[in-house]
Amino acid sequence: MKSYFTKESKILAHNEKATLYSKLLQSAQEQHEKLRSRMEKVDELIKEAESCLVALEADSDWEDWEADCGDEMAEGKNLGKELKSLKAQEEELQRELSDLEAENEQMLVQMNQLEEKEKSCQELLERYDFSEWEITEWSEQQAVFNFLYDATELTVVFGPPIDGDIFGEDPSRKIVSLNFESFLDEEKAPPSSCLVQRLIFQFIESQGCWQEKCSTLYYLPQVLHDVSLVVSRCKVLGEEIEFLERWGGKFNLLKTEVNDTKVKLLFSASAAFAKFELTLFLSANYPSASLPFAVQKHIGNIGEEEVSAILSEVPVGYHYLRRIVSSIHQRLLRDP
């Protein structure tokens, strides 16, 4: 009986446990279903949230794209404006470059002209270099200058030295005397050299008392310049006469003769059937003034009137004598 009761008790306990476990299982299943349902809802919510996020991101990208496009369009417009500005600047620079090239070409032309002018001026300076003197002595008592290959000498005698003037070159130092002297041997010298020397001393004598013009050292450079100017002009005249003596035949010039300060030119031309002598009276101011002249007719009809018409058209200046001879040759003695 006890074993039966024990067995029944175990069965009842087992049944109660089974019922309890069944209820617990059912409750767990229900909770599981609820939890799964909730999880599904959460999953759906998550999916919806994700889709919303994707949509939001898509909307944000579009807005960003639109914003970027707007910025790019604005930037494109700005770039277009800058491009137009750069093109305008380029065109302006191109115009300036063209102007600079034109100015450069003009400057090159001007530079060439200036170089030619400089060359011409240099030739004139060399031609009219009037420093014809050389100093051969300078002492406390006097100074000696030579002109024209030592043919003319100027001696300047100084007064007492001034205190503190160590080298005797104080401009205020007095000059006691100035003396010109000729050392040309006229018996041996050619006629052209004798003529030049006569004209130089003609100028020297025409100036009167040189000591009055040059009372101190201050005035000595001007004296040297004035004398050098005359010496230079007369030296060129001598060279012209020597040229005509040597090459006069090319100008129908038979003879060139110097007599004192006169030059006689004998012209002869068979083509013009003429022979005449032109005498020119020279002075120390040659070639800055027209020359008095005389004409002696030998053969033909060329006389003073015809020669005068030619000489009136020859301007004074450098190589005046040679240009006179050339004009007479071309205008009166060549074939008609």
Buried (B, 14 or more C-beta within 10 A) or exposed (E): EEEEEEEEEEEEEEEEEEEEEEEEEEEEEEEEEEEEEEEEEEEEEEEEEEEEEEEEEEEEEEEEEEEEEEEEEEEEEEEEEEEEEEEEEEEEEEEEEEEEEEEEEEEEEEEEEEEEEEEEEEEEEEEEEBEBBEEEEBEEEBBBBBBBEEBBBBBBBBBEBBEEBEEBEBEEBBBEBBEBEBEBEEEEBBBBBBBBBBBBBBBBEEBEEBBEBBBBBEBBEEBBEBBBBBBBBBBBBBBBBBBBBEEBEEBBBEEBBBEEBBBBBBBBBEEBEBBBBBBBEBBBBBBEEEBEBEBEBEEBEBEBEBBEEBBEEBEEEBBBBBBBBBBBBEBBBEEE
